[in-house]
């Protein structure tokens, strides 16, 4: 008898419960929701579980204020932290969120020593690095969610511009998960195999890139709080790639060890996600401009990492 994969989500707020919703809908795994707010994750888990008979979903969904129930998870998603408010950058969350992430990771690894960890808390690349250090896990199993989200925003805006199906739009964003330093790569984007530059004028590509950079900020300004539908879908895509060993090519934040000429920094690069976590890092043939943007992005992340108390 096999067993279903087990996925824990720590931080059952907006992004956490939306991730659970996407995962449950696709029947990806049994789910454990953890939060420090007393009883809240139990309530959300019960609510989602009760949608099962309507949606034909058999996975088990439980909530907890502790970590006993998380034992033996295959994937743990770390979303605990505070989210940004309008006018704030992701970087401004570093002091509060690093304390939260450290305490969460210490608990998580005790109960699930073989799990792959997906980090979502901002500032993303620094929190991924902190998780790598605190967990002591191999770098293959510490993966930051950044490019999956930034790329789906990029692809959305491309699809709207060309008026074609999102299914045919391929495009990726690498670099830091910040408005200023992310590196959208229009030169590598295509629609059904047709290069983006063949379909869209340079000034419109610039506009798409600019809107992608502010993708999260635009939503935060509209809602007064940060996004959750697309972030949740991006996390669910990564979880599925791992638990179903799909070998998806999804840009994610990972510790570099010589790739792109960098070491000892976590930053978004194209990676292959499968059953072993990050199974491969793809080195792109960046041109001078893209390489310079990536270098600047690495420098920004190194600054954030430098301010962590490690
Ligand atoms: N342990 C467990 N849960 C915690 C802890 C902790 N130590 N500290 C905070 N939390 C929980 C909060 O109680 C809250 O329910 O994390 C949850 C965060 O949820 P929201 O406030 O709704 O924020 P959300 O929009 O989901 O964003 C969460 O993701 O995108 C990032 O920057 C964002 O770091 C933020 C995180």
Boltz pocket constraint, residues with backbone or C-beta under 6 A from the ligand:
constraints:
  - pocket:
      binder: B
      contacts: [[A, 10], [A, 11], [A, 12], [A, 13], [A, 14], [A, 15], [A, 16], [A, 34], [A, 35], [A, 36], [A, 37], [A, 79], [A, 80], [A, 81], [A, 82], [A, 83], [A, 84], [A, 93], [A, 97], [A, 100], [A, 103], [A, 104], [A, 120], [A, 121], [A, 122], [A, 226], [A, 227], [A, 228], [A, 231]]
      max_distance: 6.0
